[in-house]
Structures are given as structure tokens and as C-alpha cells.
Amino acid sequence: MRNFFLLTIFLFFSCGDEKFRCGEIDRKYEKNGEYFFALILSQSNGAGEGENGRVYGDVSVDKSVYLMKKIGDDYCVDD
């Protein structure tokens, strides 16, 4: 499971498209003393070809950010 999170974070940061730098917080969770947001990075309305549904990404955050942000808030990853 940990490898999945590391892979997700790696893919999240390696993606050069600006639309994948920010997203809406869909879920918040804590695992092994670390804090995470599950972000909706992109959402298709079904109108575009090749775009089907939501694109998610998990991002690790500090405890203070985790406590400050709420589900539904926008969150952008700093470079």
C-alpha cells in the first residue's frame, strides 16, 4: 500500500500539466502519523473525448495544513 502512495505522489509531481497542480479536497486521512488529502485533480463532464470521470491524486501535507483545510476546499501543491 505504501508503494501505491509513493507511486501516486511521484506521478503527481512528475506531471507537467498545470491542471494537475491544484484540486478539490475529496477526502482527508491519516496513516502512520502522516496526513494526506485525496484531491480531485480533473473532472470530466462527459463532453470531451478520452476523458472519462475523475482524476484523483493523493498528497502528503503537514498536520497544520491538514487541520486548517476542509473537504471541498481547493488545495494547490507547491513546487
C-alpha angles and dihedrals in degrees: 000000000000090000089055091056093047091049091048092050091046092051090045093056097039093055107101097198111110093218088070094058095074134038148153117273106245099169139006123207143166124217126177092343094309124114125223142182122207103215129199098224098178135005126195123211089206091256099105126073115246094014112107120170132317130340113215133196132180120220130187116230139181118265092248092055090044091055094043099051124070133206107275094033120121117246128189125199115232119226 
